[in-house]
Every structure is written in C-alpha cells, then in structure tokens.
Amino acid sequence: MRVAVVGAGLAGLGAAYFLLKKGFSVTIFDENGVGGGASGIPVGLCHPYVGRSGKPSKFSDEALFLTKKLLDDAEKTVNKRLADRSGILRVDWTPFEWYPDLKKVEEGVLISSGMTVFINEYVHALFASLKGVEFIQKKISSAADLEEFDQIVFAMGFGMKEFDLPVNFVKGQVLIGTTDKFLDKTLMKAKGHLSPIGEKRVQLGSTYEHHFLSDKPDMEIAKKELKEKLLAFFAREGEFFIDSVWAGVRVCVKEGYLPIVQKCSQKAFIFTGLGSRGLLYHAYYGRHLADLIG
C-alpha cells in the first residue's frame, strides 16, 4: 500500500515512522522542507505533566516511552546526542501528587523524566532514520493532488487552517541569546522556560499569541510578550543578551489537549492538534494513526 504523508514536522514524521514499520510505502510531502514549520524550534520540552496542576498527561507513560524510542533511533542514525535527558527543574511549582519521577530539590522540583530536545536537529535525524521513505518538497492543496496514493495523511500544522476543524492557531515566539548565568538543565517558571542550547546560549519562551497578523518572527512583539518571563529569570538587564527570535504556529485543540486523529474521507486521515505537547505525543498518536490505516 502506498501512503502519502503531507507534512514533515513531528506529526508527519511520527506517522511515517510507524507506517514504515507496518511495511507500507511512504512518501512525505512538505513545501517548506523537513521541520520547516513549528517543529523547527531550536529546543523543546518533553515531560508528562499538564500546566500548573501538575497532573500527568493522559497516556503519558507509554507516550514518553515511545518518544524515547524514536529519539534513540534518531541519535543512533546521526551518532549524536539530540536531547538533554538530565531532567527539567520547575522552580515555582507544587505538584498535584508526588510521582516517582519527581524529586524535591533546593531550587524547586526536579522532573527526572523530563527532557530538553533539540527539536530542529531531532526532526532531521528522525527523517534520516526513515529508511526507504521518499520526500518531495511540494505544496499539496487537496487530496486530488495525490490520487495515485492508496491512503493520505494530512499532518500539516499551520496548513490545517484550510480544514474545518475544532482547533485554534497559536503563534509562539522564543527569544534566543547569550548569558553568563550557568545553566545545566532547563528551568521552568510561571509558564515560561529557559533552556540551554549551547555554550552560554539559551532560549527563553514562549509567547502564546492567539491573534496575530503574520506567522513570521517579530522581535518587538516577542520582547513585549516575554518581558514578564524574562524578569522571572533575569533580575537585571545585561544578564541576557538577545540576538535573535524564532516563531512558529501551533495547532491546538479547542477543548482538552489530546491531538486529533481521525478519518476524513474514504482514503484520507487527519493528524493534528499536537499543540505544545508535540514531543510527548507525536510517536504515540503516530502509532495510533498507523494502526487505523492498517
């Protein structure tokens, strides 16, 4: 069976991984290339817990296990570390319940199962691990463009705006720069996060822009939206030197937080709505989608 996957971000690659495992012939289409959309962020957080409540996300144990499996395969393919697996430190949080992977430390609560994943590098390495997959950089407007395929998976992220789905589109921006503060792991505070991305370089994020005119980076808006989070981590100017900004648009479901995986026609499926939990759920729901197809 020939399957077309439209979208080369976390959702599309997660689906392609498990479709290949089932023996299907897979072709991936994306007009912007691999990781050209919201999955191109420098680093992303992967951990089981939801918001301030600290309750575990649904299916999080198996979802995290599968994410680590795909991450392992990607790292073996490129022979390179693609994540910091030493945990995530939440410094202003009281968990709903003390689960085994949570540890009280002097600075706050350590989520030992949490990872900071170098997403842009990861998606390219994951794609490289998909042996036998074909990639075509091309815009796909509808299922009519792919009549020669037996099944089609639409996993386009912001491109899903053309579908009538119960989702919102949220623009997220992060500030990138340098600091002399020593960071050995990602810090989370007041919905913001500060993540190391290299020697003395960090990423501060993220904005949650529900009303935006462009999906392109906007330094002034990013600085304004992230000012409070910036002050939460840096007590004075001069501790963080901003040199660039990154922007992407997340697809978020309107109710709840679980992604959308559904059949939309005789031979077409939709996989979207990963929101901020793309790293946690792309493998788990990618496998679910592959099971639905066969």
C-alpha positions as CSV (number, residue, x, y, z in Angstrom):
1,M,0.0,0.0,0.0
2,R,1.2,3.5,-0.9
3,V,0.7,6.2,1.7
4,A,1.3,9.9,1.3
5,V,2.1,12.0,4.4
6,V,1.5,15.7,3.9
7,G,3.7,17.5,6.5
8,A,7.3,16.8,7.6
9,G,7.1,18.0,11.2
10,L,6.7,16.0,14.4
11,A,3.3,14.7,13.5
12,G,4.1,13.7,9.9
13,L,7.4,12.0,10.8
14,G,5.8,10.2,13.8
15,A,3.2,8.8,11.5
16,A,5.7,7.9,8.8
17,Y,7.9,6.0,11.3
18,F,5.1,3.6,12.3
19,L,3.7,3.3,8.8
20,L,7.1,2.1,7.6
21,K,7.2,-0.4,10.5
22,K,3.9,-1.9,9.1
23,G,5.6,-2.3,5.7
24,F,3.8,0.5,3.8
25,S,5.5,2.5,1.1
26,V,5.6,6.1,2.4
27,T,6.1,9.4,0.5
28,I,6.3,12.6,2.6
29,F,5.4,16.0,1.1
30,D,6.2,19.4,2.6
31,E,6.6,22.7,0.7
32,N,8.9,24.0,3.4
33,G,11.2,21.0,3.8
34,V,11.7,18.9,6.9
35,G,11.0,20.8,10.1
36,G,10.1,23.9,8.2
37,G,7.1,24.8,10.4
38,A,6.5,24.8,14.2
39,S,8.7,21.8,14.5
40,G,11.8,23.9,13.6
41,I,12.1,25.4,17.1
42,P,15.7,25.2,18.4
43,V,14.7,23.2,21.6
44,G,11.5,21.9,23.1
45,L,10.4,20.5,26.4
46,C,9.2,17.0,26.8
47,H,7.7,15.9,30.2
48,P,4.5,14.2,31.4
49,Y,2.8,17.0,33.4
50,V,-0.1,19.4,32.5
51,G,0.2,23.1,33.4
52,R,0.2,24.4,36.9
53,S,-1.9,21.5,38.3
54,G,0.9,19.0,37.7
55,K,-1.4,16.1,36.8
56,P,0.1,13.6,34.4
57,S,-1.0,14.0,30.8
58,K,-3.2,11.1,29.5
59,F,-1.2,8.1,28.2
60,S,2.0,9.9,29.2
61,D,3.9,6.8,30.4
62,E,3.6,5.0,27.1
63,A,3.8,8.2,25.1
64,L,7.1,9.1,26.8
65,F,8.4,5.6,26.3
66,L,7.7,5.8,22.5
67,T,9.2,9.2,22.2
68,K,12.4,8.0,23.7
69,K,12.4,5.0,21.3
70,L,12.2,7.4,18.3
71,L,14.8,9.7,19.9
72,D,17.1,6.7,20.4
73,D,16.8,5.7,16.8
74,A,17.4,9.2,15.6
75,E,20.5,9.5,17.8
76,K,21.9,6.2,16.5
77,T,21.3,7.3,12.9
78,V,23.4,10.5,13.2
79,N,25.6,9.3,16.1
80,K,24.9,12.5,18.0
81,R,23.2,13.5,21.2
82,L,19.9,15.1,20.4
83,A,18.5,15.8,23.9
84,D,19.5,16.7,27.4
85,R,17.9,13.9,29.4
86,S,19.1,15.1,32.9
87,G,15.6,16.4,33.8
88,I,13.7,19.7,33.9
89,L,13.7,21.9,37.0
90,R,10.5,23.6,37.9
91,V,11.2,26.4,40.4
92,D,7.7,27.7,41.3
93,W,5.6,24.5,41.4
94,T,3.9,22.3,43.9
95,P,2.9,19.0,42.2
96,F,-0.7,17.7,42.4
97,E,0.8,14.5,43.7
98,W,4.4,13.3,44.2
99,Y,5.1,10.8,41.5
100,P,8.2,8.6,41.4
101,D,10.0,10.8,38.8
102,L,9.5,14.0,40.9
103,K,12.1,15.0,43.4
104,K,12.2,17.9,45.8
105,V,15.5,19.8,45.5
106,E,16.7,23.1,46.9
107,E,15.8,25.1,43.8
108,G,12.3,23.5,43.4
109,V,11.0,20.2,41.9
110,L,13.1,18.1,39.5
111,I,11.2,16.2,36.8
112,S,13.7,13.5,36.3
113,S,11.8,12.0,33.3
114,G,11.8,15.4,31.6
115,M,14.0,16.1,28.5
116,T,15.1,19.1,26.6
117,V,15.1,18.0,23.0
118,F,17.0,19.8,20.2
119,I,13.9,19.7,18.0
120,N,15.2,21.0,14.7
121,E,18.1,18.6,14.8
122,Y,15.9,15.8,16.0
123,V,13.3,16.0,13.2
124,H,16.1,16.0,10.6
125,A,17.7,13.0,12.3
126,L,14.4,11.2,12.6
127,F,13.8,11.7,8.9
128,A,17.2,10.3,8.2
129,S,16.3,7.2,10.2
130,L,13.3,6.5,8.0
131,K,15.0,4.2,5.6
132,G,13.2,3.9,2.2
133,V,10.9,6.9,2.6
134,E,10.6,9.2,-0.3
135,F,10.5,13.0,0.2
136,I,9.1,15.6,-2.2
137,Q,9.3,19.3,-1.5
138,K,6.0,20.4,-2.9
139,K,2.8,22.2,-1.8
140,I,-0.2,19.9,-1.6
141,S,-3.6,21.7,-1.8
142,S,-6.0,18.8,-1.6
143,A,-6.4,15.1,-1.8
144,A,-7.0,15.5,-5.5
145,D,-3.2,16.2,-5.9
146,L,-2.5,12.7,-4.6
147,E,-4.9,10.4,-6.5
148,E,-2.2,7.8,-7.2
149,F,-1.9,7.0,-3.4
150,D,-4.0,4.4,-1.6
151,Q,-4.1,6.5,1.7
152,I,-3.3,10.1,2.6
153,V,-2.4,11.5,5.9
154,F,-2.7,15.3,6.4
155,A,-0.3,16.4,9.2
156,M,0.4,20.0,8.0
157,G,0.4,22.1,11.2
158,F,-0.5,25.6,10.3
159,G,-1.5,24.4,6.9
160,M,-4.5,22.7,8.5
161,K,-6.2,26.2,8.6
162,E,-7.7,25.2,5.3
163,F,-9.7,22.4,7.0
164,D,-12.8,22.9,9.1
165,L,-11.5,21.5,12.4
166,P,-12.2,22.4,16.1
167,V,-8.7,23.9,16.6
168,N,-7.1,27.2,17.3
169,F,-3.9,28.5,15.8
170,V,-1.5,29.9,18.4
171,K,1.7,31.7,17.4
172,G,4.7,31.0,19.7
173,Q,7.9,33.0,19.7
174,V,11.1,32.5,21.7
175,L,14.0,34.8,22.3
176,I,17.5,33.4,21.7
177,G,20.7,34.9,23.1
178,T,23.7,34.6,25.4
179,T,24.1,34.7,29.2
180,D,26.8,34.3,31.7
181,K,24.5,32.5,34.1
182,F,25.4,28.8,34.4
183,L,22.6,26.5,33.3
184,D,23.0,22.8,33.5
185,K,19.3,22.0,32.7
186,T,16.1,23.6,31.6
187,L,14.3,25.8,34.1
188,M,10.5,26.3,34.2
189,K,8.8,29.1,36.0
190,A,5.4,30.8,35.6
191,K,4.6,29.1,32.3
192,G,7.9,30.3,30.9
193,H,11.1,28.3,30.3
194,L,14.8,29.0,30.0
195,S,16.7,26.3,28.1
196,P,20.4,25.9,27.3
197,I,21.0,25.4,23.6
198,G,24.8,25.6,23.6
199,E,27.8,27.2,25.3
200,K,26.4,30.2,27.1
201,R,23.4,30.3,24.7
202,V,19.8,30.0,25.9
203,Q,16.2,30.0,24.6
204,L,13.6,31.9,26.5
205,G,9.9,31.2,25.7
206,S,7.3,31.1,24.8
207,T,4.6,33.6,23.7
208,Y,1.0,32.4,23.3
209,E,-0.4,34.7,20.6
210,H,-4.0,33.9,19.7
211,H,-4.4,37.0,17.5
212,F,-1.5,37.5,15.0
213,L,-1.2,39.1,11.6
214,S,1.8,37.1,10.4
215,D,3.5,33.9,11.3
216,K,6.9,35.5,10.8
217,P,9.2,36.4,13.8
218,D,8.6,39.8,15.3
219,M,11.3,40.8,17.8
220,E,9.4,43.8,19.3
221,I,6.2,41.7,20.0
222,A,8.3,38.8,21.3
223,K,10.1,41.1,23.8
224,K,6.9,42.7,24.9
225,E,5.1,39.4,25.4
226,L,8.0,37.8,27.1
227,K,9.0,40.7,29.3
228,E,7.4,39.2,32.5
229,K,9.0,35.8,31.8
230,L,12.4,37.5,31.1
231,L,12.3,39.3,34.5
232,A,11.3,36.0,36.2
233,F,14.7,34.5,35.2
234,F,17.0,37.6,35.0
235,A,17.0,40.2,37.8
236,R,18.6,43.0,35.7
237,E,19.4,44.0,32.2
238,G,22.8,42.7,31.0
239,E,22.3,39.1,32.2
240,F,20.7,38.1,28.9
241,F,21.8,39.5,25.5
242,I,19.1,38.8,22.9
243,D,20.4,38.3,19.4
244,S,17.5,36.6,17.5
245,V,13.9,35.4,17.7
246,W,12.2,32.3,16.4
247,A,8.5,32.0,15.6
248,G,6.1,29.1,14.7
249,V,2.4,28.5,14.8
250,R,1.0,25.6,16.9
251,V,-2.3,23.9,16.1
252,C,-4.2,23.5,19.4
253,V,-7.5,21.7,20.0
254,K,-10.3,24.0,21.3
255,E,-11.3,21.6,24.1
256,G,-8.8,19.5,26.1
257,Y,-5.3,18.9,24.9
258,L,-5.3,15.5,23.1
259,P,-4.4,15.6,19.4
260,I,-6.9,14.9,16.6
261,V,-6.5,11.7,14.7
262,Q,-9.5,10.9,12.5
263,K,-10.6,9.6,9.1
264,C,-12.0,12.4,7.0
265,S,-12.8,10.5,3.8
266,Q,-12.6,7.1,2.2
267,K,-8.8,7.3,1.9
268,A,-7.7,10.4,3.9
269,F,-6.8,10.9,7.5
270,I,-6.0,13.9,9.7
271,F,-3.4,14.1,12.4
272,T,-3.1,17.5,14.0
273,G,-3.6,19.4,17.3
274,L,-0.4,18.4,19.0
275,G,-0.1,21.9,20.5
276,S,2.7,22.3,23.0
277,R,2.8,18.5,23.5
278,G,4.2,17.5,20.2
279,L,7.3,15.9,21.6
280,L,5.2,13.9,24.1
281,Y,2.5,12.7,21.7
282,H,3.9,12.5,18.1
283,A,5.1,8.9,18.5
284,Y,2.1,7.7,20.5
285,Y,-0.5,9.1,18.1
286,G,1.6,8.4,15.1
287,R,1.4,4.7,16.0
288,H,-2.3,5.1,16.6
289,L,-2.8,6.5,13.1
290,A,-0.7,3.7,11.5
291,D,-3.0,1.2,13.3
292,L,-6.1,2.9,12.0
293,I,-4.8,2.7,8.4
294,G,-4.0,-0.9,8.8
